[in-house]
Every structure is written in structure tokens, then in C-alpha cells.
Amino acid sequence: MVEPHFLLSLYSNIHSSDKCFAVQAAVKLLDKGIDPEGCKELIQIPTRD
């Protein structure tokens, strides 16, 4: 089993994940100890304040 943080780090090396809201949301959820699978944060485009 591969850890999600490791997979996200590979993705960030290949794509512009610093601009991908889904990757950013997944990292934040994982940092909080939340499994991001199926979370609405991964599909909702964040609003700008």
C-alpha cells in the first residue's frame, strides 16, 4: 500500500499541483488526519475572497 502523501508528492513533481485545488485540498485533509477519498472539497472550486 502506498501512502497518499507519497502519491501526492509524485503528482506535484509532474503537474502544476500548486495550482490544482483538488491536490491542495487533499494535502490539507491528510494533514488533518482525514481520508480525502470522496470528500466534497476535492470537487468544489474554491471561491476567491
N, C-alpha and C positions, 0 to 999 in steps of 0.2 A: 504494500500500500504506500502510495506516495503522499506526503504531507501537502495540504493545499497551499501553504505559504511557499513551498518549493516550486510547485507548478506555476503559481502567480509570478514568481521571480523569473522563471523561464520565459513566460509570456511578455514580461516587461522588457526583456532583453531583445525580443524580436519585434514587438509592436510598440506603438506610442501609448503605452498603458497609462502614462502620466496624464493623458488626455481622455482616457476611457473611464467614464463614470462607473461602469459596472465593475471594473477591476479595482478602482479606488474604494468602492462600497464593499466589495468582498474582503479587501485587506482590512478595512475598519471593523467589519463584523468579526473577522477572525481574531483581530487584536482584542476584541471584547469577549472572546471565547464563544462566539455564536457561529454555528454552521451556516454558511451563506446559501446553501442549496435551497432553492425555492423561495428565497426572500424577495419581497417586492422591491427592495432598494436596488436590486440588480437590473430591474427593467424600467424604473421610473427615472426619467431625465430630471436631474436636479434643477431647481429654479435659481436664477441669479438674483441676489439681493441688491 
